[in-house]
Structure formats: structure tokens, C-alpha cells
Amino acid sequence: MTQNASPAAPTPSPSPVPDSATEATPSFGWNPYAERMNGRFAMVGFVALLLLELVTGQTFWAWLGLR
């Protein structure tokens, strides 16, 4: 009586099907891609304002001439 000493090869799991809510494709309207890009641009703008205040030594409102 002989036994197979090598284990069976694991079967590959199927790749996940992309969900429309998680797709990273540009499209028009309120969608996750647009919201993600809006958040990223807001973060860049906020950091730019902090750097502006650091470099000029003035507040944002004073830099605009409103104070």
C-alpha cells in the first residue's frame, strides 16, 4: 500500500469582482472617486495655507487684506 507523500496543490482563489463603489474611475456627479479627489485637494490647500502663513509671517486674513 503506497501513500501520496506530497500534499495536494492549493487551488487558487477567484479574484474579487470590483464593486462600482470602490472603482477608481473618473465619472460625473457625486461618487466616491470625486469625493476622494475633493478631499485630497482640500488637504493640499490646507497645507499650502499653513506654509503661506509660515513663510510670510502673516495670517491668511491679513495676507488677503481683510484684517
Secondary structure, DSSP 8 states (H G I E B T S, - for coil): -----S-------------TTT-----SSS-HHHHHHHHHHHHHHHHHHHHHHHHHSS-HHHHHT--
